[in-house]
Amino acid sequence: MPPVEEQAGPRSSPSPAAAHTWGVSVIIPAYNYAHYLPHALESALAQTHQPLEILVVDDGSTDATREVVARFGGRVRYHYQTNAGLSAARNTGLRESRFPFVALLDADDQWLPERVASAIACFQQLDPQFGVVACRSTRINQHGEPLPLNPGEQELAGEITAADILWRTRFSPSSVVARREVFESCGGFDTALRSSEDRDMWLRAAIRWRVWLQPERLVLIRKHDANMSRHASRMRENMRQVINKAWRLQAVPRHRLDYWLQALAIWRYQTALICAGSGQQTEALRDLLFSLLFWPLPIQGRRIGSTVSFTRLRSLGRALHPSPSVSRSRSA
């Protein structure tokens, strides 16, 4: 039997179980990822923390997403909506979920069994002003095999500020467990953004709440051709909007012009790497030029995920002229 399709609308007062102090709602937005979704659901069901509810928001999928969820029976709730984008799907999950803590899990990612329990243990020890607990992650390929770590990748741990997040995404959405009040106070995910919506959310959260990053790698992030982060032009435009919003909100004081110029330089450096990785050499060189115009001086390596300065030139050079082994791995 397929799960009963829930309709959007006002929800009655939560039950005593739903009001459990440390209850966690797992929100899994899904759009045509039926081939990866079982792995995400199995990893959510394997969590050692309880109470836990799992909600899949089907964002207008045309594949077998509904049938995949049906195989898990009553252990997983299902909500279908007309395709509206990732931000809208997450916001629907926030409205439909019941517990005071929310954990995000993308349909193509996976958790280790102790991921949620570890985050809740942190919340129990941290000041109540900490609204977000994230962890580090391990990248896997489309077959679930681990990928090498990038030098300096996710090198930070402990408290993370808005200034850290604006320079570079410090954690993936699938690594986040947050208090429900965080989303209520920040207004949820921005549906106008079709990428970088997670960085925008955590920036706004970090202005109002404190954010903690655990050093453990408890999440598996799947890298494949359908990842939104591979679309350079979309990333470029959406990150421009995120930076503009952060400027208006004064996520970092405006008089710190050196910071903002480096933020702009890092933005165009990141899109240059995406272009280079997808074979768009002309666009990559253009974005690198803009990056150097914004900030021609060396940028501290840890700010952009590297252990060396001058990394903009070094890593882009490797991307534009990959070794034969790298080229073969990309075509595999």
N, C-alpha and C positions, 0 to 999 in steps of 0.2 A: 504493500500500500504506500502511495506517495505521501509525504507529510502534508498536513493541512496548510493551505496557503493563508497566511495571516494578512489582515487588512490594516492599513495605516489608520491611525486615529487615536483619540484619547485613551490612555490606559488607566485602569482602576488602581486604587492604592495598593502598594506592594504587599505581598504576603509576609508573614513573619520570617520565612526562609529568605525571601528576597531582601529583607532589611538586615540580614546578617552583616555584622560589622565588617567582616573581611571577605565577603562574597565577591566574586569576580565574574564579569560578563565578557566572554570572548567574542569579538566581532570579526567575521571573515567576509569581506566583500568579494564577490566572484563574478567575473565576466569572461565566459568562454575559456575557463581553465579547468574543465572537467577532468582532464588527464593528470593534473597536478593536485587537485582538490582532495582526493582520498588521503594523500600523504599529510596534508595540512590537518585534516580532521582527525586522523589517527594520532598525530602528535598532540593535538589539543585534548583528546580523550585520554591520553596516557599521562596527563598532568597529575602530580602528586597532591596538589592543593585542592581542597574542597571548602565551601560549596563553589561550584562552577557551572555556568550555563554557556552553551555554545550556540551562536546565532549566525547562520549564513544568509547574507543579503545578496540575492541573485539580481544583478544589475542588467536585466534584459538579455541574459545569455540565450544563444541559439543552439548550443551544444547540449550535452547530457548532464548539465549541472544539477537539474532537479532530480534526475534518476540517481545520481551519485549520492546526494543527500538522503534520498529515500532509503538507501541501503543501510543507513545508520539508525533508522527508526526514530524512536522518541528521544534518543540521546542528543539529537541535534535539532534545533528549531530552524525553520525555513521561512524566508520572506522574499517574495518576488516583487520587483518594481520595473517599470519601463526604464530603459537605459537612460541614465542621467549622469554618469561619470563616477569616478572613484570617490571624490569628496562627498557627493550626494549619498552614495551607498553607505559610507561610514557614518554620515549624519543620521541616516535611517536606522542603522544599527544602534546608534546612541539613543534614539527615541524609543526603540522597541525593546532595548535591554533593561534589565531589572536591578542589577546589583550596584553597590556603591563604588566599586572599582571596575575599570574597563581595561581589557587587554586587546590589542590589535594584532591580527595575524593575516597577512596576505595569503591568497589562495594558492600561490606557488611557493610559499615558504614553509618551514617546519620549526618546531620547538624541541629542545631536549626536555625530558620529563620534569625536571626541577625548575623550569624557567619561571612559572607563575609563583610557586612557593618561595623561590629566592627573592623575587621582587616584593612580595608581601612581607617577608621577614625584614627586608630593608625598611619598608614603610613603618613597621612596628618599632624600629629602632631610631628612625630619623625624626627630626622636628616636624610637626604637622604642616608647616609651611612648604614642605617638599610635596609637590603635587604630581611629579613625574619621576618614575624610576625606569631607566633603560639599561640595556646590557650590550656588550660587544657581540659581534656575530662572526660566523664563518661563511665564506662564499662557497657555493656548490654549483656544478654545472647542471645542464638539463637532465642528466642521468643520475644526479644525486651524489656525484663524486666531488670531493673537496678540491677547491682551487687554491693556488698559492696565495699567501698573504702579501699585500703590497707593502713596501718599506714604509714604516711609520704609520701604517693604517690604524685608525682608531686608537691613537696612542694616549689619548686623555682618559682619565678615570676620576671619580669623585664628583664634586659639584661642577656643573656645566652652566655657563652664563649665556645670555642672549648674544653677547659679543662673540663667543666661541661658535655658536650655531650659525650666525650670519656669515662668518668666514667660510664655513664648510659644514656639510651635514655630518653630525657626530654619531648618529645612530639611525637605524632603519625603523620604519613604523612597526614592523613585526617584533621589534625588541622592546616596545613600550608597554608598560602597565601604568595607568594614571587614575587619579581620583576623578570621579564623575564631575565634581565641582569645577575641575580644570576646564572641561569643555563647556560647561554652563557659563562660566565666567568669561570665556574667550569667544563664545559664539559659534563653536564648531568649526569644521573645515570649510574653507572658502571654495564654493562651487564654481567660481569664475576661473579657478586655476585648474589646468589639466595636467600639470606636473608641478613638482616642487611644493605641492600643497602641504606635505608633511613638514618641510622646513618652516613654512609660514606658520603652521599651527604651533610648532615647538618654540618659535621665536616669540609669538604672542603669549604663549604659556610662561616662558622664562621671564617675561616682563612682570608678570603678576605672581608667579610661583617660583619655588626653587626646584632645580632639576638635578637628579643624581644619576651618574653613569657607573654601573658596576663593571669591574674588570673582567668578569667571567664571560666566555663566549658560549651563550646558551641558545642561540638562534642560528638556523641555517638559511641563508639567503640565496635563492636560486637565480643564477644569471643565464639568460637565454635571449634569443633574438626579439622576443616580444616585450622585453622590459621597456617601460616608459622612459627610463633614463637614457636609452640609446637614441632618442629623437632630439638631435642637437637644436634645431630651429625652435621646437616647442620649449625645450629646456631654457634656451636663451631668452625667449620672450617672457616665460613665466617667472624666471628668476629676476628679470628686470622688474616685474610687478612686485615680487616679494621684497626686493631691496627698496623700492619706492615706498611700500607700506611700512617697512621698518624705519625708514627715514621720517615718515610722518608721525609714527608712534614714538620716535626718539628712543629706539631700542638701545642705541648708544648715543651719548650726547653729540649734537651736531658740530660742536666746536672741535671735535677730534677728527679733523679733516684727513689726517694721515690714515686713520682707521678706515674711513669710508672710501678713500682712494684705493687702499689695498683690497677692500671688499669688492670693489668694481673690477680690479685687476684679477682677483681670484675667480670671479664669476666668468670672465671671458677666457681665462686659462682653462677652466673646467669644460666649457663648451668647445674649446679648441681640441682638447683631448677626445671628447666624444666624436667630433668631426673626423679627427685623425683615425680613430678606431673603426670608423665606418667607411674609410677610404675617401673622404672629402678633403683632400689635401689643401685645395685653394681656400676653402672656408676655414680650415684649421689655421693656416698661416695668417689669414685676416684676423681671426679672433686672438691669436697670439700677439699680433701687432697692437691691437686695441689694449690687450692686457699690459703690454710694456709701456704704452702711452699713458695709461692710467697710473702706473707705478713702475718706473724703470729700474728702481733699486732692488736688491735682493729682498725676498720675503722669507721670513723665518720658516724653515722647512716644516715644522710641526703644525703650522697653521693651515697648510694645504696638503697634509698627509704624506710628508716625506721627511727623510732624515738629513737632507742636505739643502743648502741654499742653492740658488740658480737652478732649482729643479724644473722651473718652467721650460727652460731651454733643453735641459738634458732629457726629461721624460717625453717631451714632444718630439725631439729628434728620434728617440727610439720608436715612438708611435708612427712617425712618418716613414721610417726606414726599418721596419721590423725584421728580425732575424728570420731565416727560413723556417726554424722550428715554430716560432710564433705564428707565422703565416699559415703553416700547416694546421696548427691547433685551431685557428679561427675558421678554417674551411672544413674542419672535421664535423 
